[in-house]
């Protein structure tokens, strides 16, 4: 289901065209994405979402640039031999209570990098053989991707994005030949909860509409409230 199809479903099921034709499609889509993110975040701890390949998107060729280890803003990286930082911020992804859930691989898919934090990284450094593995980790800090002790210039990112459009916008080797409207991108949501998202969106938009009518027309009687005022 595309974003446009989702919005049409909400408009038709909620019969909003009969009530208020100026309800923005972007507003409806924003509400729907908010509910989808919330419901998916609740389920992501079950790991079931990552078995649904229809939700996963891949950023092909996510560019990395050299970061100065001496003057790096992150003090913990100053002991690294080299440091690569993503050129762009990572798109927002659906995350659970343990934070972001992304998979980082080499361009050819032969190497998978392990997500970590400084507490775990410092603990792993004490293990035998760590020197052979230190370039196989990644950090996600303030929305940027960091690869310590690495000189690799691009990776692939697999994630469940909030917005499919964001995937194309940060890919350095996108194959898109045409510009797509925001409404033409897929609405990221598993089939198991799409009806719940639509129902919740309809209720939220309806609630907002009613508040606006009442606020703008405080003298309306009960028979007039909820009707479009010309």
N, C-alpha and C positions, 0 to 999 in steps of 0.2 A: 504494500500500500504506500503510495506516495504522500508527501505532505499535502498536496492539493486534494487528493482523494479523501484523506483524513478530515480536512476542513469541510469538504462538501458533505461528508457523512454527518459531521456535527451540526452543520447548518440545516440539513434536511431533517435529521432526526429531531433536532430541537425546534424546528420550524421557525428559525430566527428571521427568515426573509419576510415572514408575515408580521413581524413585530418591530424590527428595527434594522433597516437596510444598511445602516452605516456601521454596523459591527465589523471591525477590521478582521480580515483573514489572518493577518500577522498576529493579532491579539489572540485569536482562537488557537492558532498554532503554538504560540508561546505557552498558553495555559495547558494545552495537551502535552507538550514536551515536558513541562514541569511535573505533571502527574506521571508520565512515563518514566522519567528519571527517578522519581520517588519510589514507585512500585518496583522498578528494576533494582534499585539500590537495596531494597528490602530483601530481594530474592538472590542477590549476587553472592551472599555468603554461602548459599547452597551449592555454588559452582555450576548449577544447572544451566545458567545462562551461557556459559562458555562452551557448552556442548551444542548450543543452537548456532550453527554456522551462519544462519541467515542474519544474525545480528552483528557478526564480526566484520570489521572493515580493516583494510591494510593501507598504511601510508607507505607508498613505494618511494625509496630514495629520500629518506628524511635526513637533510644535510646537517653535518657537524663541522665546526670550525675550531681551530686551535685556540685554547684559552691559556693565558699566561699564568703558570703555576705559582710564580713568585708574587704577583700582584692580584691573584685571584681573590674575589670577594669572600669565597668560602675557605676559611683558614685551614680546615682539615685537608684540603687538596694541595696545600703548598709543599707537601713532602712527596708528591707524585713526580715521576720522571717526565710525564707528559699528561695533558688533559684535553679532552675534546668536549665541546659544549654545543648543544643544538643551536642552529642558526635562528630558528623560530621557536616559539613556545608550543608545547604540545596542545593539541585540541582538548577541550574538556571531554572527559570520558565518564561513563557510568561507574561509580565507585561505591564500595560498601563501607562497613564500619572500620575496616582495616586500611582504608585509603584507596588509591588508584589501582586499577587492574589493567596493566598493559603487558604485552609480550614484545621483547626486542630481539631481533635476529639480524644476522649479516644479510647483505643483499641477496646472496645465493641461497640463504636459508640453512647453511651448513653449521652455523654457530648461533647458539641461543645464549643471550646475556642474562645474568641473574640480577633481579632487582634487590637492592639492599639499602640499609641505612648505616650511619656511622657506628652505632653500637655493635651491630652485627658484623660490619666490615672489620672493625678493630679486633673483634673476637676471632674472626676467621684468619686474620693475619698471623695469629700465633700457631696456626696449624701447619703441620709438615706439608711441603709441596705448594704452599700458597703462592710462591713467586711465579709459578707456572699458570696460576689462575687469576692473578690480580687484574689482568686486562679483560676479564670475562664478566665484570660487574657493571651495573649501571645505577645511577642515582637520579631521582626525580626531585628537583629542588626549585621551588618558586615557579613551577610550570615548565622548567627547562630540563632537558636530558643531559646528563654528564656521564662520560666514560673515562674513568681514571686509567692512567698508564696505557693509553691507547692512541693510535694515530689514524684510526679508521675515519673516513670522511663522510660516510652515509650508512644508514641502517634502515631496516624495515620495521614498522611499528604495527602491531596487531592490537586492536582495541574495540570496545563497544562505544562509539562516539555518541555524544548528545545530538550532534548535527552532522549528517553525512557530508554536507557542503564543506565543513572544516577539513575533511580528509584531503580533498582535491586542492584546497587552498595552500597546504603546506607540503605537498608532494612535489619533488623536483623532477620526477619523470612520469607525470600524469599523462595518460593516453587520451584524455578527453579532447576531441576535436571541435566540439561545439560548446558554446556557453549555455549552461542549463539554468533555468529559473529556479529559485529556491523552492517553489512548489513542486518541481519535477523530481527532486531528490526523495529518496525513500524515507519514510517515517520509521525511525528505529524503535521497534517495540516488538516483543514476542507475541505470537498469536494468542497465547494463553491469557494475556491480560489486556489485549487491545480493546475489547468491549468494555472492560472496567474503566479504561482510560477515556474512552468516548463518553460513557455515562457520566463520569466525574467531571469532564470538561463541559458537557451540556449543563450540568447542575451549577457549576461555577459561573459560567457565562450568564445563565439565567438569573442567578443570584445577583451578579453585578449589574445586570440590566435593570432589575427591579429596584435596586438601591438608587441607581441614577434617576429613574423615573420619579421615585418618591422624593428624592432630594431636590430635583429640579421643579417639582410641582407639589409642594407641601400641602396645598389646599385641596388636592384631589380626594374625592370620597372613595369608599371601598370599591364601588363599581367602576370607577375610572382608572384606579391604579392598575398598572400592568398593561394599559393600552397605550399605543403610540400617540403622542401628542403632536398635532400638526401646527 
